[in-house]
């Protein structure tokens, strides 16, 4: 007899939890309790469940307690359309699941769409293999810098910025919506900032400095290209003379008056050119 849509809907409501649709429950070895999945366990208990340590489960249809296997030894029902006995993962929903030997866990999205990077120690989209990516050793074996959830075992999709420091996609989007464009770990720009820097150039051109500040220079370091330089001081921002980024910060040292020893591509200047003795009392400080 064919299964009706109503029956399928009823089945999905009865079996499983909010995390997985499956026809079994785990006997947790850590506390000898019954949970549908490790996330349900972790939400209720004060400790986490190692899913690979699970050795017993209970059939959701006939309540038979048995060793972990793909189908019930009593009623024969499959515990999940996708099963992985290495991860103790059972799921009736099609998410294009596959087990990655390199990661040691199951992933979603289809094995034909990803490759395992040995250096980063994680699965990455195939286009990054073709276009290249910046490897960060064991990048996934860390926590998301925003929500602090472990990246390697997280069920949430991740974003790989140009600097290579991973964070959840939703956390990345949260940063961008809040106009935070720097990596929380290394402070490099998360996205292409060329258009924003062009607007900053226009803003700088339309905001001339007062004459008493027009000839001051400052030593900076760029967070994007990591190069140092001496650039003209401006209240709008300090532009890197190497890559054009405004993602810079002031290095230690005084403002410097323009003179024969000043070179914007050099970090060497004479103390005779410092403005300590002639600086106006209301000289602003620059934070960037």
Secondary structure as UniProt FT lines:
FT   HELIX           5..14
FT   STRAND          24..27
FT   TURN            29..31
FT   STRAND          34..35
FT   HELIX           38..44
FT   HELIX           51..53
FT   STRAND          56..59
FT   TURN            60..62
FT   STRAND          65..67
FT   TURN            73..75
FT   STRAND          82..84
FT   TURN            85..88
FT   STRAND          89..91
FT   STRAND          98..100
FT   TURN            101..104
FT   STRAND          105..107
FT   HELIX           111..113
FT   STRAND          114..117
FT   TURN            118..121
FT   STRAND          122..125
FT   HELIX           126..131
FT   TURN            137..140
FT   TURN            145..147
FT   TURN            151..153
FT   STRAND          158..160
FT   TURN            162..163
FT   STRAND          166..168
FT   HELIX           169..177
FT   TURN            178..179
FT   TURN            184..186
FT   HELIX           194..205
FT   HELIX           211..213
FT   TURN            214..215
FT   STRAND          216..222
FT   TURN            223..225
FT   STRAND          228..232
FT   TURN            241..243
FT   STRAND          248..250
FT   STRAND          256..257
FT   TURN            260..261
FT   TURN            264..265
FT   HELIX           271..273
FT   TURN            276..278
FT   TURN            281..282
//
